């Protein structure tokens, strides 16, 4: 495989402090909070931050309180258009902001200095890898403590307060330390603008004694937030389109593949427009599932090498030209660098650059503009799709469980497939759920506009609990179906509490097979076996009789069918937690293949010196 891969990478205003009504007591407390904060002047740094968040589309902020951010939180909850969703820990707050940004286009979290910042940083790194604009706000030290050689709590015991900032510099695209009101307005606006333009997280530290102070820059309503439009270089765009059209129009059986950076470029519609114009067989990379409509007549499935949709890889890799739109090639998406692709056959379209085979690279060319203009010059060619139809063999009869026999994972996902509709969204946790959920056929309304999410580039186990919280909070009219392994769930289980507190109606399938199955298939060892929990008992204890939650444990298909019926009909307005007991070695064939190839890539000996 040529190294085309390694080098070519890209509402509900609520006024509440907890994110949802949680009974009369909570509502009463919220009203008291409103009364208490009604006297806060609308000219402070804290209120400016709140208004800016609302202006860019953030309606829910995920937070964990700490003494350095408490005054800031007072001002955020005083903003009528903003809801504070208190999370159980900072990592989940960051994951929730990640999930929220996937649907809403931007997310925000608020934590306290260093102990909170270094706890949330793993989630921020994941958002960076997935090109998600997350505004990470940290309550920082009092302005009077800077430069005094004092040692503060929540630090590592040194008078230098820059440790947290230096850590965030590698996983955010902009950092602002606000400890002076004179430039606070500019720093905050620049940070938010940079996050939206770069589609990456940013870090904003705000000294704890500043949020409640007025300043002339906040003395009146600020100029409405806006971004300068990004434009393609006209000559570069024309040259890129001409070169790509000439390359593709001479091909015999070209194909087109969508990648995850379609989201960053906001070019999903233009991608479909190009597919309609060219008639090529159209596939999607695994981490782009949900970004294009799977009901499109020329959709042939997921291109994931040896573990992708049947017949898809053969069509892509036998093509004499392929156009990859927004791809990310890494060892996971390339199945241990085993894709049979050649650079001389490829056009790579990134959010602001086009690369044609071994030839020229065209910069300052926006993906949306390129796809739109290429659709006007490309010639229709359905050869690859006709070849796909010739070799395609429909799926055989679905497997059946023995009556009252142990439940099989592939049977579980047959039932999940039947649950999908335009009113659902799917979250897939790192692990075998990657592969099983990848095979789900997303219906109209579910597979369009990003209604399917998983974290492939960063692959952090436990991501899905927080992400499900944030995604469901941003999309209250749809029901989220989350597929989570027991090992991953143990990392971040606490914020099921926040889901219940917020009145979310997610259905969680907890797949209990007793260990880290994805790690087993890469390299097995005793460290991949975990202590089994009574997961339904845990969630019942978390609920503790407060909020709407229903749990059950299933061992066979008959119990699963009954549980799904209950969750979708009787319990459609509350959180449903279904623990599914399966054999520890019951995995998808794709995970077996993928695991062996990734293991081979990981175990390559050092190059000879």
Secondary structure, 3 states (H helix, E strand, C coil): CCCCCCCCCCCCCCCCCCCCCCCHHHHHHHHHHHHHHCCCCCCEHHHHHHHHHHHCCCCEEEECCCCCCHHHHHHHHCCCCCEEEECCCHHHHHHHHHHHHHHHCCEEEEEECCCCHHHHHHHHHHHHHCCCCEEEEEEECCHHHCCCCCCCCCCCCCCCCCHHHHHHCCCCCCEEEECCHHHHHHHHHHHHHHHHHHCCCEEEEEECCCCCCECHHHCCCCCCCCCCCCCCCHHHHHHHHHHHHHHHHCCCCCEEEECCCHHHHCCHHHHHHHHHHHCCEEEEEHHHCCCCCCCCCCEEEEECHHHCCCCHHHHHHCCCCEEEECCCCCCCCCCCCCCCCCHHHEEEEECCEEEECCCCEEECCCHHHHHHHHHHHCCCCCHHHHHHHHHCCCCCCCCCCCCCCCCCHHHHHHHHHHHCCCCEEEEECCCHHHHHHHCCCCCCCCCCCCCEECCCCCCCCCHHHHHHHHHHHHCCCCEEEEEEEHHHHHHHHHHHHHHHHCCCCCEEEEEECCECHHHHHHCCCHHHECCCCCHHHHHHHHHCCCCCEEEEEECCHHHHHHHHHHHHHHCCCCEEEEEEECCCCCCCHHHHHHHHHHHHHHCCCCCCC
